[in-house]
Amino acid sequence: MQTLTLGPAGTYSHRAARSVADDDIDFTESVTAIVEAVSAGEYDRGVVPVENSIEGSVTESLDAFTEYEVSVVKEIITPIRHALLAQGDTIDVVASHAQALAQCRSYLEGNYPDATLEAVASTARGVERAREDSTVAGIGHPDNASESQSGSGIELTVLAEDIQDQSSNATRFVVVAPLSERSEAGSKSSLIVYPNVDYPGLLLEMLEPFADRNINLTRVESRPSGERLGDYVFHIDVEAGLYEGRTTKALEDVEAIAEKGWVRRLGSYDSETVLS
């Protein structure tokens, strides 16, 4: 199964993707490119991060789901273990993905207050920077220190492990597939609602159909629609399958509220935890 995820090899996205496809995995450095490629039928699956327990939602993923039509067929929860990796102790720059830098903010401020923080496309790209420059440290999984991870011949030293600010740090990934593979079976479902109207009580009105049917909402988030200032798209995750009658009834009510806009069902799916 051809799968596309964030690269290069060794990213947390790569670790999550290996639960979908062991070998047939390609890499890109753009979440939007992953969703677009799956929507166009160029790949069978895409694995993208959508939420971190410390830093919150990955907004590029949410916006890509609005722009391109795909289905969500699986959720993968990956505990995050950040380590500081470098050739030696002299560090001027710490390079990693912006989310990883933010997740380790307290450690970096306390131990390397004078280091320049450099945001790069992925944690693995930051580790590559550390292999290229002895004054640069990368933040990534401890296994990324091994030379066998890169084939560069440069072994990195693990200067510190578990440097994330919260020990419970975890990232939620979703597996996206072509729209034709959308399923209504699963314990969770993801929806996007664009009401294309704005009035007092709109959000409450959209959420009440779920509360009235005892459907738990695990996430509600608004993103600018891009149409006009103050106009929003709502991303909603619920603990119920689309096959359930209560979900069908709730969505009928939501569609009536959003009759001037649209409601997109990304699909139902189950969750898996992958230890890194």
C-alpha positions in Angstrom: 0.0 0.0 0.0 1.7 3.2 -1.2 1.8 5.6 1.7 3.0 9.2 1.9 4.0 11.0 5.1 6.3 13.8 6.4 10.0 13.1 5.9 12.8 12.5 5.8 13.0 9.0 7.2 13.0 8.9 11.0 10.3 11.5 11.7 7.5 10.7 14.2 5.2 10.7 11.2 7.4 7.9 9.7 7.0 5.9 12.8 3.3 6.3 12.7 3.2 5.4 9.0 5.0 2.1 9.6 1.8 0.8 11.3 0.1 1.3 7.9 2.8 0.2 5.5 6.1 -1.3 6.5 8.2 -0.6 3.4 6.2 1.3 0.7 6.5 4.7 2.3 7.4 7.9 0.5 8.2 11.3 2.0 7.4 14.9 1.5 7.9 18.0 3.7 4.4 19.4 3.4 1.2 18.2 5.1 -0.9 19.8 2.4 1.0 17.9 -0.3 0.2 14.6 1.5 -3.6 15.4 1.5 -3.5 16.7 -2.0 -1.7 13.6 -3.3 -4.1 11.2 -1.7 -7.1 13.2 -2.9 -5.7 13.0 -6.5 -5.3 9.2 -6.2 -1.5 9.4 -6.4 -1.2 7.5 -3.1 -3.3 4.9 -1.3 -2.8 6.4 2.1 -1.4 9.5 3.8 -0.4 9.9 7.4 -0.6 13.4 8.8 -0.4 14.8 12.4 -3.5 16.6 13.5 -3.1 17.3 17.2 -0.4 17.3 20.0 -1.3 17.1 23.6 1.0 20.1 24.5 0.8 22.4 21.5 -2.7 21.6 20.2 -3.9 21.3 16.7 -1.8 21.2 13.5 -3.7 23.8 11.6 -2.1 23.0 8.2 -3.8 19.6 8.4 -7.2 21.0 9.3 -7.0 23.5 6.4 -5.9 20.8 4.0 -9.0 18.7 4.9 -11.1 21.7 4.0 -9.4 22.3 0.7 -9.1 18.7 -0.5 -11.7 15.9 -0.3 -10.3 12.8 1.4 -11.6 10.3 4.0 -10.1 9.5 7.4 -9.9 5.8 7.9 -7.8 5.4 11.1 -6.4 7.3 14.1 -2.9 6.7 15.4 -1.7 7.9 18.8 2.0 8.1 19.2 3.7 9.0 22.5 6.5 11.5 21.9 10.0 11.0 23.3 12.2 13.9 22.5 16.0 13.8 22.9 18.7 16.3 22.2 21.1 15.0 19.7 24.4 16.5 18.6 28.0 15.7 17.7 29.4 17.2 20.9 28.6 19.5 23.8 29.2 22.9 22.1 25.9 24.0 20.8 25.0 27.3 19.2 21.8 26.3 17.4 19.0 23.8 18.2 17.1 22.8 15.0 13.8 20.9 14.9 10.2 21.2 13.8 8.5 24.2 15.3 6.1 21.9 17.3 9.1 20.0 18.8 10.8 23.2 19.8 7.7 24.4 21.5 7.2 21.1 23.2 10.7 21.4 24.7 10.6 25.1 25.5 11.2 24.9 29.3 14.1 22.5 28.9 15.8 24.6 26.2 15.3 27.9 28.2 16.7 26.3 31.3 19.7 24.5 29.7 20.5 26.4 26.5 19.2 29.9 27.0 21.7 31.4 24.5 21.1 28.9 21.7 19.4 30.0 18.6 16.2 28.0 17.9 15.9 27.1 14.2 12.5 25.8 12.9 12.9 23.3 10.1 10.5 21.1 8.2 10.6 18.0 10.5 12.4 16.6 13.5 14.4 14.3 11.2 15.5 17.4 9.2 16.8 18.9 12.4 18.8 15.8 13.1 20.3 16.0 9.6 21.4 19.6 10.4 23.2 18.3 13.5 25.1 15.7 11.4 26.1 18.5 9.0 27.2 21.0 11.6 28.9 20.2 14.9 27.5 23.4 16.5 23.9 22.4 15.8 21.8 20.1 17.9 18.6 18.4 16.7 15.5 17.3 18.6 14.2 13.9 17.7 13.6 10.4 18.8 16.7 8.9 20.6 17.0 6.2 17.9 17.7 9.0 15.4 21.2 9.4 16.8 22.3 6.1 15.2 24.4 6.4 12.0 22.3 3.6 10.6 19.3 5.9 10.5 21.0 8.1 8.0 23.9 6.2 6.3 26.0 9.4 6.7 28.7 7.8 8.8 28.2 10.3 11.6 27.0 9.0 14.9 25.3 11.5 17.1 25.4 11.7 20.9 22.2 11.7 22.9 22.9 14.6 25.2 19.6 14.3 27.1 16.4 12.2 26.8 12.8 12.9 27.5 13.3 16.7 27.3 9.6 17.4 26.4 7.9 19.7 28.9 5.2 17.1 29.7 5.9 13.4 30.2 2.5 12.6 28.7 3.3 14.3 25.4 1.6 12.5 22.5 0.7 13.3 19.0 -2.5 12.2 17.2 -2.1 11.2 13.6 -4.8 10.3 11.1 -4.6 8.0 8.1 -6.3 9.6 5.1 -7.5 7.7 2.0 -9.3 8.5 -1.2 -12.9 9.8 -0.7 -14.2 6.5 -2.2 -12.9 4.6 0.8 -14.8 6.6 3.4 -16.3 4.3 6.0 -19.3 4.7 8.3 -18.0 2.0 10.7 -15.9 3.0 13.7 -16.0 4.3 17.2 -15.1 7.9 16.2 -16.0 10.2 13.4 -14.7 13.5 12.0 -16.8 16.2 10.4 -16.3 19.6 8.9 -19.1 22.1 9.0 -19.2 25.4 7.1 -22.5 27.1 8.0 -21.9 30.2 5.8 -23.9 32.3 8.2 -23.2 34.1 11.5 -25.6 35.0 14.3 -25.6 34.9 18.1 -25.9 31.3 19.4 -24.9 29.7 16.1 -22.2 27.4 17.6 -24.5 26.4 20.5 -27.2 25.6 18.0 -24.8 23.4 16.0 -23.6 21.5 19.0 -26.9 20.9 20.7 -28.0 18.1 18.3 -25.1 16.0 19.5 -25.7 16.8 23.2 -29.4 16.0 22.9 -28.4 12.5 21.6 -25.7 11.8 24.2 -22.9 12.0 21.7 -19.6 13.1 23.2 -17.6 15.7 21.3 -13.9 15.1 21.6 -12.8 18.2 19.6 -14.4 21.4 18.3 -12.2 23.9 16.5 -12.8 26.8 14.2 -10.6 27.8 11.3 -11.0 30.9 9.1 -12.9 30.0 5.9 -10.8 32.4 3.8 -14.0 33.8 2.3 -14.2 36.9 4.5 -13.1 38.2 7.9 -15.0 36.6 10.8 -16.3 33.6 8.7 -15.3 30.2 10.0 -15.2 26.5 9.2 -15.8 24.1 12.2 -13.9 20.9 12.7 -15.8 18.5 14.9 -14.8 15.0 16.2 -17.4 12.8 17.9 -17.3 9.5 19.8 -19.8 7.8 17.6 -19.9 6.1 14.2 -21.7 7.5 11.2 -23.6 4.2 11.0 -25.4 5.0 14.2 -28.9 6.3 14.1 -28.2 9.0 16.7 -25.4 10.3 14.6 -27.5 10.4 11.4 -30.3 12.3 13.2 -27.8 14.8 14.7 -26.2 15.4 11.3 -29.6 16.0 9.7 -30.2 18.8 12.3 -26.7 20.3 11.6 -27.2 20.2 7.9 -30.5 22.1 8.3 -28.6 24.8 10.3 -25.8 24.9 7.6 -28.2 24.9 4.6 -26.4 27.9 3.1 -23.1 26.1 3.5 -22.1 22.5 3.7 -21.3 19.5 6.0 -18.5 17.2 5.1 -18.3 13.7 6.6 -14.6 12.7 6.7 -15.6 9.2 7.9 -15.6 6.9 10.9 -12.6 5.0 12.2 -11.0 3.3 15.1 -7.9 4.3 17.1 -4.6 2.6 17.6 -1.7 3.5 19.9 1.8 3.0 18.5 4.7 3.0 20.9 7.7 4.8 19.5 
